[in-house]
Amino acid sequence: MQNAEPIVLRQVRDFGQLISTTFQFLRRHGGPLFRAILVVGLPATVVGGFLAGGTIAQLQGLQFSGGDDASEVLSLMTSSFALMIPGILVLIVGWLFVVSMSHEYIRAYHLGEHHGLTTGELAKRGASQIGPYLGASILSGLLFALGFLLCILPGFYAWTVLSLALAAHAIERTGGAGALGRSNQLVSGDFWPTLGLVIVVTVINAVINGIVQLPFTIVGIVIGINTGLDGLNGGEASLPSWWTAYNGVATAVQWCVQMLTYPIVAVCMAMKYFSRVEETEGHGLQEKIAGFDRA
């Protein structure tokens, strides 16, 4: 929808407007981004998710069977991890591309460079910025985890004040560490509204993911209960022969859905970033004034 009505990013928005504008943006202008995720991110997700999920199922089967031959058990565990580790690595690479491409598309839209932006060009832009996004994500994750280890409240604090870091790098090219400081600066004085937005958009994303994944979850629960009951009743407690393939498919679907819904979080936090920049620094107003002066 290249000819859809443009959305002004640099604009102060209230809580409801931030949520509604996020979905308007994705509906009107998200086509190139979702195509890039489908072409670049999802193949890696399908392969990595299937490998990781399948090997997890094999380890679950080993737990139920409780093999007596130590060498056989060790061999099975070794072969399982030999597939799981590459699967996880492929998933990580796919996820990094999705995160980077999502924010680079927002940057391209902000600069007016999204018209005619191809999947290859967006993937190239994303690949060039994976390092800073990875650095900012790792630092944020460490601070977030440390906060929750110390106490739950510091974890929520870190989660909130660092929530605009990736958007800050996308627009300002602050670098990984600089993005954290810039996010903290923008959230200062607006902590509680930002926390509320982070929680709400996370819940929305989780609900969408949960609805898609619910059938797989139900099947997993039923299989687990039936296998456990078989063991209690003196029967052979073993998982079905198709469980490995099924769990691989379920894991791949789970990650595919998460990647397709990630732009909701990325765009919403970017909208909050632009709102805070406009509210505290008035860049949009300054640009309009400069335009009038040039006229």
Buried (B, 14 or more C-beta within 10 A) or exposed (E): EEEEEEBEBBBBBEEEBBBEBBBBBBEBBBBBBBBBBBEBBBEBBBBBBBBBBBBBBBEBBBEBBEEEEEEEBEEBBEEBEEBBEBBBBBBEBBBBBBBBBBBBBBBBBBEEBBEEBEBEBBBEBBBEBBEBBBBBBEBBEEBBEEBBEEEEEBBBBBBBBBBBBBBBBBBBEBBBBBBBBBBBBBBEEBEEBBBEBBEBBBEBBEEBBEEBBEEBEEBBEEBEEEBEEBBEEEEEBEBEEEBBBBBBBBBBBBBBBBBBBBBBBBBBBBBBBBBBBBBBEBEBEEEEEEEEEEE
